[in-house]
Amino acid sequence: MHWLFTGHLRVDKITVKIAELPASLQGTTLVQLSDFHYDGLRLSEDMLEKAIALTNEAEPDLILLTGDYVTDDPTPIHQLVHRLKHLESRCGIYAVLGNHDIYYSHSKAEVTQALTSIGVHVLWNEIAYPLGKELPLVGLADYWSREFYPAPVMNQLDSVTPRIVLSHNPDTAKILQQWRVDLQLSGHTHGGHIVIPGIGPLVLHYKKLLKQIPKKLRRWVTFFLGDCSKVVRYWEWAQGFHKVEENQLYVNRGLGTYKPGRLFCPPEVTVITLVGH
């Protein structure tokens, strides 16, 4: 999509405090990329190239991908991985899948195999240890799949062990309150696409606005803006950093863009520095 509709790519840098973070992991750098929607329409080659370059410039210890690499047809994943193979990190690249990556019955296998072919580790209800046993990485099945069962995975970890969780849909943060989650990384919302400065994502006020629009015009509004209620329940977590009780959640605005475009909600590369406290 043309940059006029998406805005310029932005690098957001955050520092996340993690209790009992091992001294050896102090200052660890993560880069999160999310929601590519690589389908020839929603993400330009230029922006993808810039996102990869900016990621590598950060010299990350670990790159984390949080889903929706394609939109519906999984075929473009084979082109996308030719670009993503240029990503560089000290401890590898780890990924989870989003709802669009499992759109058809064969999508999950095709997307997973393509990512695996370039060395990306795809986690589906699995635990990995790219940074060592002292900071596990948990990758969960997509919330909308029939295999989202976090308990068997989360219960494998001792409550005193800090951990990072990858889960495409931020709504899962509500369920994951049952366990310790030092940092959950999600995407899915695209930041709400349209953000009103000082007020936040327009979608937070979507239902109230619809009621004020004549019924004859409402269907045109939903045609252009979509039915936001189906995307997530907790739109207050549409983007950025959030405390969810004792847990911490970060929601990336994504790279791909749907109609009607983005407003004050630029595509994002997230650079995260971990520190102890």
Summary of the structure (lengths in Angstrom):
residues: 277
radius of gyration: 18.1
end to end distance: 41.6
largest distance: 61.3
contacts: 981
relative contact order: 0.22
helix: 31%
strand: 22%
